Amino acid sequence: MKNKLDKNLVMEISKLKGEPDFIRDFRLKSLEAFNNIELPNFGPKLNIDFNKINYFKRVYDKVYDNWNNIDNDITKTFDDIGLIDAEKNYLGGVSTQYESEVIYHNMLDYIKDTGIIFLDTDSAIKKYPELFKKYFNKVVKYNENKFTALNGAVFSGGTFIYIPKNTKLDRPLQSYFRINTKNMGQFERTTIIVDDNSELNYIEGCTAKAYSEDSLHAAVVEIYVGKNSKMRYTTIQNWSNDVYNLVTKRAIVDDGGLMEWIDGNVGSKVTMKYPCCILKGDNSMGRCITIGVASKDQYQDTGAKMIHIGKNTKSEIISKSIASNGGYANYRGTAQINESANDSKANVKCDSLILDDKSKSDTIPKNINNNGTSILEHEASVSRLDEEKLLYLMSRGINEEDARELMLMGFISTFKEELPVEYAVELNRLIKDVVGG
């Protein structure tokens, strides 16, 4: 498919997918917005040639539920990262996207029997159009920024989940996204609805093959947390150094609900990502634990946003940034308590660790408290590895490399504690590879 981002390209994507008119019209409206919106005026400089991006690449013309139907090389890619074993031993359902579309999707039978909907987004549009329209483009508007508009114009793949009322899963659901082509763009659209008195644990993983030319990942995630419901969204992203990772993620939380973002960013050329909770309901809660690890030629601009609207709402942001080998790792975030949010509390804690003289890290908070009965707290620190602790560990017989790794793992322990064991082990390996490189 040609790369020029114009009306003809958008129409061709919609036609190939056999989409209803309301999606085609949404795409065209989003394209117009994209052409009229400037790039962000904050954070890292973005040098993206949008006419060099491959906007759509189809590998298969259907979604399979058996790995035996998938090409061996592709299957090996997901097997090497441990996804297939995790599906057998730990997960309740798996969806895998390769390039532009989901190619594999499966869910345990007993979970299907609960009435849960777990589909790729393209299938959900066709099978549940009214449910999809009810939630689509409501929390994240297509014209918020240049990349939400781009996603709206060319989105493909992603996940749609609906958890019925009074339903709790005993296993996580997971989606995995893989870019494997030079100059590839991946623009998944994810919508998750956790209805009243229900719970979901969702895991997202992302990787890309390294090339000398830039790729682009611009996803949109919209989440709805019902009354007295709980939603946890865990992300471990390990993009290659040629990927621009520019993502908008937001959740709206009803009375007594809890939204948790566990957000790990260990790769990419540039990441700009700030998961958000809109605490609309009384007694609702939001929590985000985020980590950004930047090494040579990497710029991590990450953080979180918490918007308090309901009464007695609570939020917590814990941010860990690590910069090494000349990398740049920032915290950028917002904690805002509105006038209506009586007796609310927001807590922000940002810790940055700089491992050499070439690396940089900044904390860029925006804290707003418009309610006299509420409390907003912010704490930030920037440090290096403690040489005294390092010498102590070495005096106990631990070599310098292992001692540094031990201290580094201690720095991110808050984040690791929130991960399943299998993912915590993988995170250790990723961070060791990045800061050692």
C-alpha positions as CSV (number, residue, x, y, z in Angstrom):
1,M,0.0,0.0,0.0
2,K,1.3,3.5,-0.9
3,N,2.6,5.7,2.0
4,K,1.1,9.1,1.2
5,L,-1.2,10.0,4.0
6,D,-4.3,11.4,2.2
7,K,-8.0,10.7,1.7
8,N,-7.4,8.0,-0.9
9,L,-5.2,6.0,1.6
10,V,-7.8,6.3,4.4
11,M,-10.6,5.2,2.1
12,E,-8.6,2.3,0.9
13,I,-7.9,1.1,4.5
14,S,-11.6,1.3,5.3
15,K,-12.6,-0.5,2.1
16,L,-10.1,-3.3,2.6
17,K,-11.5,-3.8,6.1
18,G,-15.1,-3.8,4.9
19,E,-16.1,-1.2,7.5
20,P,-19.5,0.4,8.1
21,D,-20.0,4.0,7.0
22,F,-19.7,5.5,10.5
23,I,-16.1,4.3,10.8
24,R,-15.2,5.5,7.3
25,D,-16.6,8.9,8.0
26,F,-14.8,9.0,11.4
27,R,-11.5,8.3,9.6
28,L,-12.0,11.1,7.1
29,K,-12.9,13.6,9.9
30,S,-9.8,12.5,11.8
31,L,-7.6,13.0,8.7
32,E,-8.8,16.5,8.4
33,A,-8.0,17.2,12.0
34,F,-4.6,15.6,11.6
35,N,-3.8,18.0,8.7
36,N,-4.8,21.0,10.8
37,I,-3.1,20.2,14.2
38,E,0.6,21.0,14.9
39,L,3.1,18.7,16.5
40,P,3.3,18.9,20.3
41,N,5.1,22.1,21.5
42,F,6.6,20.4,24.6
43,G,9.0,17.5,25.2
44,P,11.4,15.9,22.7
45,K,11.7,17.1,19.1
46,L,9.8,14.8,16.7
47,N,11.4,14.5,13.2
48,I,8.8,12.3,11.6
49,D,8.3,12.1,7.8
50,F,4.7,11.0,7.7
51,N,4.9,10.1,4.0
52,K,7.6,7.5,4.7
53,I,5.5,5.5,7.1
54,N,3.8,2.3,6.0
55,Y,0.3,2.8,7.3
56,F,-1.2,-0.6,6.6
57,K,0.2,-4.1,6.1
58,R,-2.0,-7.2,6.2
59,V,-0.3,-10.5,6.9
60,Y,-3.5,-12.8,6.9
61,D,-7.0,-12.1,5.9
62,K,-8.5,-13.7,9.0
63,V,-7.8,-14.1,12.7
64,Y,-6.7,-17.6,13.8
65,D,-7.2,-19.4,17.1
66,N,-4.5,-22.0,16.6
67,W,-0.8,-21.3,16.4
68,N,-0.5,-24.2,13.8
69,N,-2.2,-21.9,11.3
70,I,0.4,-19.2,11.7
71,D,3.7,-19.0,9.8
72,N,6.5,-20.7,11.7
73,D,8.7,-17.6,11.7
74,I,6.0,-15.5,13.2
75,T,5.1,-18.2,15.7
76,K,8.7,-18.4,16.7
77,T,8.8,-14.6,17.3
78,F,6.0,-14.9,19.9
79,D,7.4,-18.2,21.3
80,D,10.8,-16.6,21.9
81,I,9.3,-13.8,24.1
82,G,7.5,-16.5,26.2
83,L,4.0,-15.6,25.1
84,I,2.9,-19.0,24.1
85,D,4.1,-20.6,27.4
86,A,2.3,-17.8,29.3
87,E,-0.9,-18.5,27.4
88,K,-0.7,-22.2,28.4
89,N,0.2,-21.6,32.1
90,Y,-1.0,-18.2,33.2
91,L,-3.3,-16.3,30.9
92,G,-7.0,-16.5,30.3
93,G,-6.9,-15.2,26.8
94,V,-4.4,-13.9,24.3
95,S,-4.6,-11.5,21.3
96,T,-1.5,-10.9,19.1
97,Q,-1.1,-8.2,16.5
98,Y,1.6,-8.4,13.8
99,E,2.0,-5.3,11.8
100,S,-1.4,-3.7,11.2
101,E,-3.9,-6.4,12.3
102,V,-4.5,-9.1,14.9
103,I,-3.5,-12.5,13.5
104,Y,-4.1,-14.8,16.6
105,H,-6.8,-14.6,19.2
106,N,-7.9,-17.2,21.7
107,M,-9.7,-17.4,25.1
108,L,-10.3,-20.2,27.6
109,D,-13.8,-21.8,27.2
110,Y,-14.9,-21.2,30.8
111,I,-14.1,-17.5,30.4
112,K,-16.2,-17.4,27.2
113,D,-19.1,-18.8,29.1
114,T,-19.1,-15.8,31.5
115,G,-20.4,-13.5,28.7
116,I,-17.1,-11.6,28.4
117,I,-16.4,-10.1,25.0
118,F,-12.7,-10.2,24.1
119,L,-12.1,-9.5,20.5
120,D,-9.8,-7.6,18.2
121,T,-11.2,-4.1,17.5
122,D,-11.9,-4.8,13.8
123,S,-14.1,-7.8,14.7
124,A,-15.9,-5.9,17.5
125,I,-16.9,-3.2,15.1
126,K,-18.7,-5.7,12.9
127,K,-20.1,-8.0,15.6
128,Y,-21.1,-5.4,18.2
129,P,-21.5,-2.1,16.3
130,E,-24.0,-0.5,18.8
131,L,-21.9,-1.4,21.9
132,F,-18.8,-0.2,20.1
133,K,-20.4,3.1,19.1
134,K,-21.5,3.7,22.7
135,Y,-18.0,3.9,24.0
136,F,-15.8,4.7,20.9
137,N,-14.2,8.2,20.9
138,K,-15.8,9.2,24.2
139,V,-12.9,9.3,26.6
140,V,-10.2,10.2,24.1
141,K,-11.5,12.5,21.4
142,Y,-10.0,12.2,17.9
143,N,-8.9,15.9,17.7
144,E,-7.1,16.2,21.0
145,N,-3.7,16.1,19.5
146,K,-1.9,15.3,16.2
147,F,-1.5,11.6,17.2
148,T,-5.0,11.0,18.4
149,A,-6.1,12.4,15.0
150,L,-3.6,10.2,13.2
151,N,-4.9,7.1,15.0
152,G,-8.4,8.0,14.2
153,A,-7.6,8.2,10.5
154,V,-5.6,5.0,10.1
155,F,-6.3,2.9,13.2
156,S,-6.1,-0.9,12.7
157,G,-6.2,-3.8,15.2
158,G,-6.2,-3.4,18.9
159,T,-8.4,-4.9,21.5
160,F,-12.1,-4.6,22.5
161,I,-13.1,-6.0,25.9
162,Y,-16.4,-5.9,27.7
163,I,-16.6,-7.4,31.2
164,P,-20.3,-7.8,32.3
165,K,-21.6,-6.7,35.7
166,N,-20.6,-8.8,38.7
167,T,-17.9,-10.7,36.8
168,K,-14.3,-11.3,38.1
169,L,-11.6,-13.1,36.1
170,D,-9.1,-15.3,37.9
171,R,-6.6,-15.0,35.1
172,P,-5.3,-11.9,33.1
173,L,-6.1,-11.3,29.5
174,Q,-3.1,-10.2,27.3
175,S,-2.5,-8.5,24.0
176,Y,0.9,-8.4,22.3
177,F,1.9,-6.0,19.5
178,R,4.8,-6.6,17.1
179,I,6.3,-4.3,14.5
180,N,8.4,-6.3,12.0
181,T,8.8,-4.1,8.9
182,K,11.0,-1.1,8.2
183,N,9.1,2.3,8.4
184,M,6.1,0.5,9.8
185,G,3.3,2.4,11.6
186,Q,1.2,0.6,14.1
187,F,-2.0,2.3,15.2
188,E,-4.1,0.0,17.4
189,R,-7.2,1.2,19.0
190,T,-8.1,-0.4,22.4
191,T,-11.4,0.0,24.2
192,I,-12.1,-1.7,27.6
193,I,-15.3,-1.6,29.6
194,V,-15.4,-3.1,33.1
195,D,-19.1,-2.9,34.1
196,D,-20.3,-2.5,37.7
197,N,-18.9,-4.7,40.5
198,S,-16.4,-6.4,38.1
199,E,-12.7,-6.8,37.8
200,L,-10.1,-7.2,35.0
201,N,-6.4,-7.6,34.9
202,Y,-5.1,-6.8,31.4
203,I,-1.5,-7.1,30.2
204,E,0.0,-5.5,27.1
205,G,3.4,-6.2,25.6
206,C,5.1,-4.5,22.6
207,T,8.3,-5.1,20.7
208,A,9.8,-4.2,17.3
209,K,12.6,-5.4,15.1
210,A,15.4,-2.9,14.8
211,Y,16.0,-1.1,11.5
212,S,18.0,2.0,10.5
213,E,14.9,4.0,9.6
214,D,12.1,5.2,11.9
215,S,8.9,3.4,12.7
216,L,5.9,4.9,14.4
217,H,3.6,3.6,17.1
218,A,0.6,5.9,17.9
219,A,-2.1,4.0,19.8
220,V,-5.2,5.1,21.6
221,V,-6.6,3.4,24.7
222,E,-10.0,4.2,26.2
223,I,-11.1,2.5,29.5
224,Y,-14.4,2.7,31.4
225,V,-14.4,1.5,35.0
226,G,-17.9,1.0,36.4
227,K,-19.2,1.4,40.0
228,N,-17.2,-0.5,42.6
229,S,-15.1,-2.1,39.8
230,K,-11.3,-2.7,39.5
231,M,-9.2,-2.4,36.4
232,R,-5.4,-3.0,36.2
233,Y,-3.6,-2.3,32.9
234,T,0.0,-3.5,32.8
235,T,2.3,-2.5,30.0
236,I,5.8,-3.6,29.3
237,Q,7.1,-2.0,26.1
238,N,10.5,-2.9,24.6
239,W,10.5,-1.1,21.3
240,S,13.7,-0.9,19.3
241,N,15.7,2.3,19.1
242,D,14.1,3.4,15.8
243,V,10.5,3.6,17.1
244,Y,8.6,6.8,17.9
245,N,6.2,5.7,20.7
246,L,3.5,8.3,21.0
247,V,0.4,7.0,22.9
248,T,-2.7,8.4,24.5
249,K,-4.2,6.3,27.3
250,R,-7.1,7.4,29.5
251,A,-9.6,5.9,31.9
252,I,-12.8,7.3,33.4
253,V,-13.7,5.9,36.8
254,D,-17.2,5.7,38.3
255,D,-18.3,5.7,42.0
256,G,-16.1,3.5,44.2
257,G,-14.0,2.3,41.2
258,L,-10.3,1.7,41.0
259,M,-8.1,2.2,38.0
260,E,-4.4,1.1,38.1
261,W,-1.8,1.8,35.4
262,I,1.4,-0.2,35.7
263,D,3.4,1.3,32.9
264,G,6.9,0.2,31.9
265,N,8.9,1.8,29.0
266,V,12.3,0.3,28.4
267,G,12.9,1.0,24.7
268,S,12.1,3.3,21.7
269,K,13.8,6.3,20.2
270,V,11.2,8.6,21.7
271,T,8.4,7.8,24.1
272,M,5.7,10.3,25.0
273,K,3.1,8.6,27.2
274,Y,1.1,9.8,30.2
275,P,-1.6,7.4,31.3
276,C,-4.6,9.3,32.8
277,C,-7.4,8.6,35.3
278,I,-10.5,10.8,35.3
279,L,-11.9,10.2,38.8
280,K,-15.4,11.2,38.0
281,G,-17.3,9.2,40.6
282,D,-17.3,9.8,44.4
283,N,-14.9,7.6,46.3
284,S,-13.1,6.6,43.1
285,M,-9.4,5.9,43.0
286,G,-6.6,6.1,40.5
287,R,-3.0,4.7,40.7
288,C,-0.2,4.8,38.3
289,I,3.3,3.3,38.8
290,T,5.4,4.2,35.8
291,I,9.0,3.5,34.8
292,G,11.1,5.0,32.0
293,V,14.5,3.7,31.1
294,A,16.6,5.6,28.6
295,S,19.9,4.7,27.2
296,K,22.0,5.9,24.3
297,D,19.9,7.8,21.6
298,Q,16.7,7.3,23.7
299,Y,14.4,9.9,25.1
300,Q,11.7,8.8,27.6
301,D,9.1,11.5,28.4
302,T,6.7,9.6,30.6
303,G,4.5,10.1,33.6
304,A,0.8,10.2,34.5
305,K,-2.3,12.4,34.8
306,M,-4.9,12.3,37.6
307,I,-8.0,14.5,37.4
308,H,-10.2,14.6,40.5
309,I,-13.9,15.4,40.0
310,G,-15.8,13.3,42.4
311,K,-15.8,13.7,46.2
312,N,-13.4,11.8,48.4
313,T,-11.3,10.7,45.5
314,K,-7.8,9.4,45.9
315,S,-4.8,9.2,43.5
316,E,-1.2,8.1,43.6
317,I,1.5,8.5,41.0
318,I,4.8,6.8,41.5
319,S,7.4,7.5,38.8
320,K,10.8,5.9,38.4
321,S,13.2,7.3,35.7
322,I,16.6,5.8,34.8
323,A,19.0,7.5,32.4
324,S,22.3,5.9,31.3
325,N,24.8,6.0,28.4
326,G,23.7,9.5,27.4
327,G,19.9,8.8,27.6
328,Y,17.3,11.3,28.6
329,A,14.5,10.2,31.0
330,N,11.8,12.7,32.1
331,Y,8.8,12.7,34.4
332,R,6.0,14.8,33.1
333,G,2.6,14.7,34.8
334,T,-0.5,16.4,36.1
335,A,-2.4,16.1,39.4
336,Q,-5.5,18.2,39.4
337,I,-8.2,18.5,42.1
338,N,-11.3,20.3,40.8
339,E,-13.6,22.5,42.9
340,S,-16.2,19.7,43.1
341,A,-13.7,17.1,44.6
342,N,-14.2,17.7,48.3
343,D,-12.1,15.8,50.8
344,S,-9.8,14.3,48.1
345,K,-6.2,13.5,48.1
346,A,-3.5,13.3,45.5
347,N,0.1,12.1,46.0
348,V,2.9,12.3,43.5
349,K,6.4,10.8,44.0
350,C,9.0,11.1,41.3
351,D,12.5,9.5,41.6
352,S,15.2,9.8,38.9
353,L,18.4,7.9,38.8
354,I,21.3,9.1,36.6
355,L,24.0,6.6,36.0
356,D,26.7,8.7,34.3
357,D,27.7,12.2,33.4
358,K,26.3,12.1,29.9
359,S,22.7,11.3,30.8
360,K,19.9,13.7,31.9
361,S,16.7,13.6,33.8
362,D,14.1,16.2,34.6
363,T,10.9,16.4,36.6
364,I,8.2,18.5,35.1
365,P,5.1,18.4,37.3
366,K,1.8,20.3,37.0
367,N,0.0,20.3,40.3
368,I,-3.4,22.1,40.7
369,N,-5.6,22.1,43.8
370,N,-8.8,24.0,43.5
371,N,-10.5,22.7,46.6
372,G,-9.7,23.9,50.1
373,T,-10.8,20.6,51.8
374,S,-8.4,18.5,49.7
375,I,-4.7,17.7,49.9
376,L,-2.1,17.5,47.1
377,E,1.4,16.2,47.9
378,H,4.4,16.1,45.6
379,E,7.9,14.7,46.3
380,A,10.8,14.5,43.8
381,S,14.4,13.3,43.9
382,V,17.3,13.1,41.5
383,S,20.2,10.9,42.5
384,R,23.1,8.7,41.4
385,L,24.0,5.3,42.6
386,D,25.1,5.6,46.2
387,E,28.9,4.9,46.1
388,E,29.0,4.1,49.8
389,K,26.3,1.4,49.4
390,L,28.1,0.1,46.3
391,L,31.4,-0.2,48.2
392,Y,29.6,-1.9,51.1
393,L,28.1,-4.6,48.7
394,M,31.5,-5.1,47.1
395,S,33.1,-5.5,50.5
396,R,30.6,-8.4,51.1
397,G,32.1,-10.3,48.1
398,I,29.7,-9.0,45.4
399,N,31.5,-7.9,42.2
400,E,30.9,-4.3,41.0
401,E,28.6,-5.3,38.0
402,D,26.4,-7.4,40.2
403,A,26.3,-4.8,43.0
404,R,25.2,-2.1,40.5
405,E,22.5,-4.4,39.2
406,L,21.3,-5.2,42.7
407,M,21.0,-1.5,43.6
408,L,19.3,-0.7,40.3
409,M,16.7,-3.5,40.9
410,G,16.2,-2.0,44.4
411,F,15.4,1.4,42.9
412,I,12.6,0.0,40.7
413,S,11.3,-2.5,43.4
414,T,8.0,-0.7,43.7
415,F,7.3,-1.3,40.0
416,K,8.5,-4.9,40.0
417,E,6.4,-5.8,43.0
418,E,3.3,-5.1,40.9
419,L,4.2,-7.6,38.2
420,P,3.7,-11.3,37.9
421,V,6.9,-13.2,38.6
422,E,7.4,-14.1,34.9
423,Y,7.2,-10.5,33.8
424,A,9.4,-9.2,36.7
425,V,12.2,-11.6,35.6
426,E,11.9,-10.3,32.0
427,L,12.0,-6.7,33.2
428,N,15.2,-7.4,35.0
429,R,16.8,-8.7,31.8
430,L,15.5,-5.8,29.7
431,I,16.8,-3.2,32.1
432,K,20.2,-4.9,32.5
433,D,20.5,-5.0,28.7
434,V,19.6,-1.4,28.2
435,V,21.7,0.2,31.0
436,G,24.6,-2.0,30.2
437,G,24.5,-1.1,26.5
